[in-house]
């Protein structure tokens, strides 16, 4: 991916400082902590796999929207990201099977609970109507950034889960592997937009914070319906 990495302007530190509490709250959710300690509530994780599935299923569609809006030097990033994400619904389903969720429960018209619907609607709306930088901040920097931390933490325990198996670990391993790079490249695109005067840091912070707040609510409501 050919996006040059340049020194951060001062506002990037403010962005990360603003997002850090929300990131910690997500990493402290029961579904993440219980995964890391390999003591998941069996019904809770089955609920989670089904209820949160619309976010996993439709993430490539949000990336396609951003690809269509991306500057030329950002197109390779989104194409590569799409290549990875298009496999993730299948990986999620395999992980769900390990927890006892039949494949028949993963359906294209699944909408999830109200909190998932709110998160889904936000990512759909900001990708289509928000500024490009704010949309990238909400989708790639906020969500993909914390997804890496979730995957790394969850793998501490779930790698020992007796039912999960190799196919079931794919999703977590893929996110732990690729999501360390994706937020870095996303941030460079955001910085370029700010430097050109196409968005301002305060709007970017608000977009990313709102995304993490909705993600927290969606994850919590899916594990604790």
Secondary structure, DSSP 8 states (H G I E B T S, - for coil): ---------HHHHHHHHHHHHHHHHHHTSHHHHHHHTT---HHHHHHHHHHTHHHHHHHHHHHHHHHHH--GGGHHHHHHHHHHHTTHHHHHHHHHHHTT--GGG--TT----HHHHHHHHHHHHHHHHS-HHHHHIIIIIIIIHHHHHHHHHHHHHHTT-TTTHHHHHHHHHHHHHHHHHHHHHHHHHHHHHHHTTSS-HHHHHHHHHHHHHHHHHHHHHHH--
